[in-house]
Amino acid sequence: MAKDREIELIIAPDGSVTVEGKHYEGPACDAELRRLAEALGVVQQVTKKPEYDRVPVAVRAGQKVGG
């Protein structure tokens, strides 16, 4: 079962904010995180996690495997 997607905001003592998407794979969270980050202020850095390069796998109901 897939985990629910989350967006975590971390506010440092200096006031800087880190926005992190959790349980996303591929570029699915780009638009959501970008919109939120820009609403919070100037985006200084974007770092993609290893999950970004994973391709989500979908299985259709009733799909047969192996013949």
Secondary structure, 3 states (H helix, E strand, C coil): CCCCCEEEEEECCCCCEEEEEECCCHHHHHHHHHHHHHHHCCCCCCCCCHHHHCCCCCCCCCCCCCC
